Amino acid sequence: MPTTTLTELDTPYTLDAATIRCFQEDGFVRLPNVLSAVTLAEFEPEITRMVDEGNRLKEIPLEKRTLYDQAFIQVTNLWTRNDRIRELAFNKRLARIAGKSAELHYIRAQPQPGQRNAQSGTRR
């Protein structure tokens, strides 16, 4: 992985109080430039490959799919089957954004050996 990508994934993303409040009120927020085009390009081929491999509908003609299945390809938990995707899914930058948005004191996003689920801290 290029040094630039590694640095970006470890660099905090600044969230101001208004952005956090907006997330808490609306349940979502649009954050510009969380990941650069360089970082996205670094991970895109592997994500695309894994989604294509996991697509249970690729052999079913579009007209025979439900409306939902015509609109979306859903492949879950790619991080459990691919170390590269795990690097992206559990990087410090995204974990900090999640923790700050939810106003957690701490967040441990990556399950430790023997754990079934990720854990997060208490609200402030």
N, C-alpha and C positions, 0 to 999 in steps of 0.2 A: 504494500500500500504506500502511495507517495507520502512524503513527510508533510506536505501541505494538508492532506486529508486527515492524517493522524492529529496534527496540531488543531485543526478545525474541530474535530470531534471531542477534543479535550478542553476547548476554549468555551468559557461560559457565554451564554446568550443573555443579554440584558433585557429584563422584563420590568417595566415601570408599574407603579401602583395602579394606574388607570387600566392597563392591560390585564393585570391580575383580577381586578374588580369586574371587568367586562367578561372574563372567562367564568368567574363565579356566578355572575348574574345570568349569562346567556348559555353557559354550558359548552361554549366553544369560543375560539378566537383565531383570527388569521394572523400568523406571524411571518413577516417577510424575511427572506434570506436566512432561514435557520440553517439550511445546508446549501452550499454553493453549487453551481453547475458542475464544477470539477468533481466534487464529492459525489453528486448524483450520478455523473457519468462513470465514476469508478465502480459503483455498486449496481447500476442498472442492468448490465448484461447477465449477471448472476441471478438477480431477482427475476428478470424476464424468463430465463431458462427454467428456474424452479417453478414459477407460476405455470409455464407451459407444460412442464412435466406433471404437475399436480392437477391440471385442468381436467376434471372428470367429464366435461361436456364437449370436448373438442371433436369427438366423433359423431355427435348428435347435430343434425342440421338445424340451423337457426330457427326455421319455421316450426320445428317440433319442440322447441324449448318453451318454458314458461316465460312470461314477460320479464320477470326478474332475471331469469337465467340468460335472456337475450341481452340484458343491459349490463350484467356484472359477471366477472369471473372471480370466484371466491376460493382462495387457497389459504388456509389458516396455519399459523404457527410455523412459518418457514424457518424461523430461527432455531427450532428444535432439530432441524435436519441439515443445516448448513452453517458452518463456522463463519464464513464471510458475512452472511446476513445477520448472524448473531452479533458480530462486531458493530454493525450499524444499529441494530435494534436496542442494544444495551450500552450504547456509548454514553459518556458522562454528560455531554451537551444536552441530549434529549432527556436524560434522567433528571438533570437539574431543572429543565423547563417544566417537566411534569410535577416535580416536587414543589417548585415555587408557585406554579399555577394553583395547586391545591393547598398551598401554605403549609407544607409539611416541614417538620424539623429535620427530618432525614429521609432518605429513600435508598433502599437497597433493591435495585431493579433486577439484578441477575440472580436467579435462584442458586443457592449454594448446594453442594452435594448433599443428597438426602432430603432436600426440601422439595415440595410439590409445587408451591406457588411463590411468586415474588412477594415481598413484604414491603410495607411503607410505614412511615412514622405517624405520629399523632399530629392532629391539627393544632395550630398555635392558639 
